[in-house]
Amino acid sequence: MIYVGFGVTAPELGYDDYAGTDVKGKILLMEREVPVSPERDPELFKKWRPYSFHQYKLENAVAHGAKGMIYNYGPIGNPNNSYDAGFIYTHVGDAVVADIFAGTGRSHKETIAAIRKELKPRSFATGKMFTLKNNTEHHPDGIGSNVIGIVEGADPKLKDEVIVLGGHLDHLGRCWELMPGANDNAAAVAVMLGVAEAMTRCEVKPGRSVVFLFFGAEEQGVAGSEFYVNHPSFPLDKTAAFINLEAAGAGDRLNVLAGKNFPDFYAFLEKANGTYIHRMIDASFFSNIARPRQDTARFLWKGVPSVTVGASETFPTNRPSSYHNTRDNLDLITPEIMEDIAQLLYAAIMDMSDEAVLNFRR
């Protein structure tokens, strides 16, 4: 077992986690992301960004002759990586990392801190022997699908502009009994369907057209929304706003990612909450320069004003994480927050749809 830090070989940055380290036929322990933060140093991060992708890290390990890789990311399930026949790849968490560092005379926490501070590799042979076994199948003929519905606008002057409500359909493959994906992202899909049902049943129709966009393959490189923005069904310059739903089923408060990027946009959500819902609601700023992890990123890169709405707990229960693991099940779900988010979005979208001018791009 060889520890290779972030698994990066970047000659132009004067950094190489593999320098002077023989990894041929070995198993590697590797960190996720890169040692530079997109929030603390955006300009420097942009130079490191290509090396933050899971696919790069795995392919770089293969190129150096490694036999396997355990990724300090979780432990979670994650289908978003490259494939190389015969290469063993799996995710681990703090417990396994602590076992690997035990007895080496090094602290994992201090090692990571030193790499980030000095931007110098700290790779080393751990002296540990590991046996890993798994069975990975590759299905290159797999197909994902986006599903699109539309409520046509009632105003003849505004109906060619669209407001998009979106969320991803997929979780971690076709193993829903083991990995249900209740909060990520079935809850969001249910909320979208609730808004769609209300809008189609109501006699009062939105002025602008409202598009309901269910993405496939979000968990595999955010591919569904990438395909859509490159082959849009409705012109992106006529897309006035995109509201993405992510993890909208567990908690008692509302979060709006990128709400501070678009204060005029966020004002509609805040007004609907203050008028009808009365939940705690927080907006945050989203720099969106890291690797894409949500469908929002794809739309923002194309210049479409976009936010992500989700739920969280005011008082965390300190229960184990449910992110991309077997605990993301119905036990997490709070139906009341889903109902409130659906009502909030219905009210906000109807208000936005009737504005004479809707220009969040300012």
C-alpha positions in Angstrom: 0.0 0.0 0.0 1.5 3.3 -1.2 0.1 6.7 -0.1 0.2 9.1 -3.0 -1.6 12.2 -1.6 -3.9 13.7 -4.2 -2.7 11.5 -7.0 -1.6 14.5 -9.1 1.1 14.8 -11.7 1.2 18.4 -12.8 4.6 19.4 -14.3 3.5 23.0 -15.0 2.7 23.4 -11.3 5.9 21.8 -10.2 4.0 19.1 -8.4 4.0 15.3 -8.7 2.7 13.0 -6.1 4.4 10.1 -7.9 7.9 11.5 -8.1 10.5 9.1 -6.7 7.8 6.6 -5.8 7.5 3.1 -7.3 3.9 2.2 -7.6 4.0 -0.5 -10.2 1.8 -3.4 -9.2 0.9 -1.6 -6.0 -2.3 -0.5 -4.4 -2.6 3.2 -3.8 -4.3 5.3 -1.1 -5.5 8.6 -2.6 -7.3 11.8 -1.4 -10.2 13.3 -3.3 -10.1 16.9 -4.7 -6.8 18.9 -4.8 -4.8 20.6 -2.2 -6.1 24.1 -3.2 -9.5 25.4 -2.3 -11.8 27.0 -4.9 -13.2 29.3 -2.2 -10.0 30.4 -0.6 -7.9 30.9 -3.7 -10.1 30.8 -6.9 -7.5 31.9 -9.4 -4.9 29.3 -8.2 -7.6 26.6 -8.0 -8.4 27.1 -11.7 -4.9 25.9 -12.5 -5.5 22.8 -10.4 -9.0 22.1 -11.5 -8.3 19.5 -14.2 -6.6 17.4 -11.6 -9.6 17.3 -9.2 -11.7 14.9 -11.4 -12.1 11.3 -10.3 -11.5 10.2 -13.8 -8.1 11.9 -14.0 -6.9 10.4 -10.7 -7.8 6.8 -11.7 -6.4 7.2 -15.2 -3.2 8.7 -13.8 -2.8 5.8 -11.4 -3.2 3.3 -14.2 -0.7 5.2 -16.3 1.9 4.9 -13.5 1.4 1.1 -13.4 -0.6 0.8 -10.2 -2.8 -2.3 -9.7 -5.5 -0.8 -7.6 -6.7 2.3 -5.8 -8.6 3.0 -2.6 -10.1 6.4 -2.6 -10.5 8.4 0.6 -14.0 9.5 -0.3 -16.8 8.3 2.0 -17.1 5.5 2.3 -19.7 6.0 -0.4 -20.9 4.4 -3.6 -20.1 6.5 -6.7 -20.4 5.4 -10.3 -18.8 8.5 -11.6 -15.3 7.3 -12.6 -13.3 5.8 -15.5 -13.0 2.1 -16.0 -9.9 0.0 -16.7 -10.2 -3.8 -16.9 -8.3 -5.5 -14.1 -7.8 -2.3 -12.1 -9.3 -2.5 -8.6 -11.0 0.6 -7.4 -13.0 1.2 -4.2 -14.0 3.9 -1.7 -13.0 4.0 1.9 -13.5 6.3 4.9 -11.8 7.5 8.0 -11.6 4.1 9.7 -9.6 2.5 6.9 -7.4 5.5 6.5 -6.6 5.5 10.2 -5.6 1.8 10.0 -3.3 2.5 7.1 -1.5 5.3 8.9 -1.3 3.5 12.2 2.2 2.5 13.1 3.8 4.6 10.3 4.9 7.4 12.6 2.8 9.8 10.5 -0.5 11.5 11.2 -3.0 11.6 8.3 -4.4 15.0 9.5 -0.9 16.5 9.7 0.2 15.1 6.4 -2.8 16.6 4.6 -2.3 19.9 6.3 1.4 20.0 5.2 0.6 19.2 1.6 -2.0 22.0 1.5 0.3 24.5 3.2 3.5 23.8 1.3 2.0 22.4 -2.0 4.6 19.7 -1.8 3.9 16.0 -2.0 4.2 13.7 1.0 3.9 10.3 -0.7 5.4 7.3 1.1 5.3 3.5 1.3 3.1 2.6 4.2 4.7 -0.9 4.8 1.2 -2.3 4.9 0.0 -5.3 2.7 -3.5 -5.2 1.4 -5.7 -7.6 -0.5 -8.7 -6.1 -2.3 -11.4 -8.0 -4.2 -14.3 -6.7 -6.1 -16.2 -7.3 -9.3 -16.7 -4.3 -11.6 -18.8 -4.5 -14.8 -18.6 -2.0 -17.5 -21.6 -1.3 -19.7 -20.6 1.2 -22.4 -23.9 0.7 -24.2 -25.8 2.0 -21.2 -28.3 4.8 -22.1 -29.6 7.6 -19.8 -32.7 9.7 -20.6 -33.9 13.1 -19.8 -37.7 13.4 -19.4 -39.3 16.8 -20.3 -42.8 18.1 -19.6 -44.2 21.6 -20.3 -47.1 23.8 -19.2 -47.4 26.3 -22.0 -47.6 29.9 -21.0 -51.0 31.7 -21.2 -49.5 35.1 -22.2 -49.0 35.4 -25.9 -46.2 37.9 -25.4 -44.4 35.9 -22.7 -45.0 32.3 -23.5 -41.9 31.9 -25.6 -39.8 32.5 -22.5 -39.4 29.5 -20.2 -38.8 28.9 -16.5 -37.3 25.5 -15.9 -37.8 23.4 -12.8 -35.4 20.5 -12.8 -34.0 17.6 -10.8 -32.2 14.4 -11.5 -34.0 11.0 -11.8 -31.1 8.7 -11.2 -29.3 7.4 -8.1 -26.6 4.8 -8.0 -27.6 2.4 -10.7 -30.3 -0.3 -10.8 -29.9 -1.5 -7.2 -32.7 0.5 -5.5 -33.4 -2.1 -2.8 -29.8 -1.7 -1.6 -29.3 2.0 -2.5 -32.8 3.5 -2.4 -31.8 7.2 -3.1 -34.9 8.4 -1.2 -33.6 11.9 -0.5 -31.0 12.0 -3.4 -33.0 12.4 -5.5 -36.4 10.7 -5.4 -37.8 13.3 -3.0 -37.0 16.1 -5.5 -38.7 14.2 -8.3 -41.8 13.9 -6.1 -41.8 17.6 -5.4 -41.5 18.4 -9.1 -44.4 16.2 -9.9 -46.4 17.9 -7.1 -45.7 21.3 -8.6 -46.6 20.0 -12.1 -49.8 18.5 -10.9 -50.9 21.8 -9.2 -50.0 23.9 -12.2 -51.9 21.7 -14.6 -55.0 21.4 -12.4 -55.2 25.1 -11.6 -57.5 27.2 -13.8 -55.0 30.1 -13.7 -52.0 29.3 -15.9 -48.5 30.8 -15.8 -47.8 33.7 -18.2 -44.4 32.3 -19.3 -44.1 28.6 -20.2 -42.9 26.3 -17.4 -40.6 23.4 -18.3 -40.3 20.4 -16.0 -36.9 18.8 -16.7 -36.0 15.5 -15.2 -32.3 14.6 -15.8 -30.8 11.2 -16.3 -27.1 10.4 -15.5 -26.5 13.1 -13.0 -24.6 10.7 -10.9 -22.4 9.8 -13.8 -20.6 13.1 -14.5 -23.7 15.3 -14.5 -24.2 14.0 -18.1 -28.0 14.6 -18.5 -27.9 18.3 -18.0 -24.7 18.6 -20.0 -26.5 17.0 -22.9 -29.5 19.2 -22.5 -27.6 22.5 -22.4 -25.7 21.5 -25.5 -28.9 20.3 -27.3 -31.6 22.5 -25.6 -35.2 21.8 -26.4 -35.9 25.5 -25.6 -33.4 28.3 -26.5 -31.1 29.0 -23.6 -31.3 32.7 -24.3 -35.1 32.4 -23.8 -34.6 30.5 -20.5 -35.3 33.1 -17.9 -34.5 31.0 -14.9 -33.6 27.5 -13.8 -34.5 26.1 -10.4 -32.8 22.8 -9.6 -34.0 20.5 -6.8 -31.5 18.5 -4.9 -32.1 16.5 -1.7 -35.4 18.2 -1.0 -36.9 15.6 1.4 -35.1 15.6 4.7 -35.0 18.4 7.3 -36.9 21.5 8.4 -35.2 24.4 6.7 -34.6 25.5 3.2 -31.3 26.2 1.4 -30.8 28.0 -1.8 -27.4 27.5 -3.4 -26.4 30.5 -5.6 -29.2 32.5 -4.2 -26.7 35.3 -3.4 -25.5 35.2 -7.0 -28.9 36.3 -8.2 -30.6 38.4 -5.5 -33.5 39.4 -7.7 -34.1 35.7 -8.5 -33.8 34.8 -4.8 -36.3 37.5 -3.8 -39.1 35.6 -5.4 -38.3 32.5 -3.4 -37.9 34.6 -0.2 -41.2 36.3 -0.8 -43.1 33.1 -1.4 -41.6 31.6 1.8 -42.4 34.7 3.9 -45.9 34.9 2.6 -47.0 31.3 2.7 -44.5 28.8 4.1 -42.6 30.5 7.0 -39.6 28.2 7.0 -36.1 29.2 7.9 -34.4 29.9 4.5 -30.7 30.6 3.7 -29.1 31.7 0.5 -25.4 31.1 -0.3 -22.9 32.2 -3.0 -21.7 29.6 -5.5 -18.4 30.3 -7.3 -19.0 27.2 -9.6 -15.4 26.8 -10.6 -14.9 23.3 -9.2 -15.7 20.1 -11.0 -19.5 20.0 -11.7 -21.4 18.2 -9.0 -24.9 19.4 -9.7 -27.1 20.1 -12.7 -27.0 23.8 -11.7 -23.4 24.0 -12.8 -24.1 23.1 -16.4 -26.7 25.8 -16.7 -24.6 28.5 -15.0 -21.7 27.8 -17.3 -24.0 28.6 -20.2 -25.1 31.9 -18.6 -28.5 30.8 -17.4 -29.5 32.2 -14.0 -29.7 29.1 -11.8 -30.2 28.1 -8.2 -30.5 24.9 -6.3 -33.2 24.4 -3.7 -32.8 21.8 -1.0 -33.6 21.0 2.6 -31.5 20.6 5.7 -31.8 20.2 9.5 -31.7 23.1 11.9 -30.5 20.8 14.6 -28.4 18.0 13.1 -29.1 14.7 14.8 -25.5 13.5 14.3 -26.7 10.4 12.7 -24.3 8.8 10.2 -24.3 10.4 6.7 -26.8 9.0 4.2 -24.9 10.4 1.2 -24.6 7.8 -1.5 -25.0 4.8 0.8 -27.7 2.4 2.0 -29.0 4.8 4.7 -30.7 7.1 2.1 -34.1 5.5 2.6 -37.6 6.5 3.6 -36.7 6.8 7.3 -35.0 10.1 6.4 -37.9 11.6 4.6 -40.0 14.5 6.1 -43.1 14.8 3.9 -44.0 18.2 5.4 -40.8 19.8 4.0 -41.5 18.4 0.6 -45.1 19.7 0.7 -43.8 23.2 1.7 -41.1 23.3 -1.0 -43.7 22.3 -3.6 -46.0 25.1 -2.5 -43.2 27.6 -2.3 -42.0 26.8 -5.8 -45.5 26.9 -7.2 -46.1 30.4 -5.8 -42.7 31.7 -6.8 -42.8 30.3 -10.3 -46.3 31.7 -10.9 -45.2 35.1 -9.7 -42.1 35.0 -11.9 -44.1 33.8 -14.9 -46.3 37.0 -14.9 -43.5 39.6 -14.5 -43.5 41.9 -17.5 -39.7 41.7 -17.6 -37.7 38.9 -16.0 -34.0 39.6 -16.4 -31.9 37.9 -13.7 -28.9 38.0 -16.0 -28.1 41.5 -14.7 
